[in-house]
Amino acid sequence: MNLAVAFDWSFLTENGDELLAGLRRTLEVSAIAIAGAFFIGLVLGAARAHRVPVVSQVAAVYVEIIRNTPILVQIFFLFFGLPQIGIVLEPFTVAWVAVTIWGGAFNTENFRAGFEAVPHRFREAGFALGFGRLTTFLNVTLPIGGRIALPSSINTYISVVKNTSLMYVISYPELTTTALNINALTLQTVETFTTLAVTYLIIVWTMSASIRVVERRLALPEDAR
Amino acid sequence: MSFLPDWAEPVLRYMLEVGLKGTLQIAAISLVGSTLIGITLGTLLTIKFLPTRALIRFYIEVWRGLPILVTLFLVFFLLPVLSPRFEFDALISASIALTLWGSAQVAEATRGAVGSIPKEQHEAASALGFGWLGRHAFVILPQALRRLLPPLVSLLVNIIQNSTIAQVIGAPELLESAERQVERLAAPTPIGIGEIKAFPIYATVMVIFFLISFPLTRLAAYLEKRLT
């Protein structure tokens, strides 16, 4: 078997700038989506855990729709379906909106589970100290439940980063789209896809390593379990 | 289905007969492949032998770490360049990509499930004269399978949803069949109707996926609660 495994290093100097621009857009969209997913997860997760009327039910429907349909179809719907009813969105808008909505749904479940894992007696202790519902949430449920939810929410953020690659279908020039364009021009398939894969692995592995660090640093004191 | 507009019936039929069929084909191949490879690798991972562990760990981390779309491109574009023998059509390429990803998920879950079987079970099986293979095949894995069932149902949901990436390379699955119909309808008559029907068609794709996924996610949650 004759494998063509020679890696032409000049590929990186010639296409480095373009790839970096693509990487920057990937990180940009990811950063917006992670912030958005954090916020959505926090608010809706709290509403779900505390059974806030109406909000809780609406959040449940949102979560089920997003989790039970493929994100690629959601992207198609936003980018190709909505213009038919007069809503035309830029590729960049679809890029961050799609992953934010997706990440928000999964994060709602992460935070709901985290908040529900906080023992009931802790909240009662908060009320006994004269805290209101919101103050109890901010001072008791959030610090404890938020830590419990942290590892699973970082996993969701990792998936958010990976899912930005799907913006290839709407030609938003993030990392994957950029790499495919370069491949079409240079035909340096080995170099292009090796670089693409290694870059994603570096990002994803760094993020998963951070879960372990965060878990250790934010570990709950023994008696708070 | 007379309540549907005229253009809808052939569209729906095509999506179900060509698209859904392709989606289920990809899902079936990937589910079987992921389960077989994943359970094997996950069981081997419990052997305390460093080189195999490092190798399997690397396999798991790579295919879990890469976006599935990138894995698909590696299979579809890179493999044929490495050797013409590795050239597969779109449907098979998608199945291979999903199997690589899925087997990594199953391997990780299997490691946990096999590890959760008490040591006494291994010892009892050894005492009965089972070797490593017999012990795992007849005593440990059947018990571990109970714990594996909920993650395997979740995996099926994820495989079905992720099979849509096959659209990117033009494999005939549900999303691709929908896209073809949107384009056909946009053409003037007699081929199409000269109108864009992207909104109802992609909404229908979402509904079909929801109808498949929702019962399965419920089932996974139910099994999770019952079996653990």
Interface residues (C-beta under 8 A of the other chain):
Chain A: M1 N2 L3 A4 V5 E64 I65 R67 N68 T69 P70 I71 L72 V73 Q74 F76 F77 F80 G81 L82 P83 Q84 I85 K162 N163 S165 L166 Y168 V169 T176 L180 N183 T189 V190 F193 L196 A197 Y200 L201 V204 W205 S208
Chain B: E61 V62 G65 L66 P67 I68 L69 V70 F73 L74 F77 L78 V81 L82 S83 R85 V157 Q161 N162 T164 I165 Q167 V168 L175 A178 E179 V182 I196 K197 A198 F199 I201 Y202 A203 V205 M206 F209 F210 S213 F214 T217
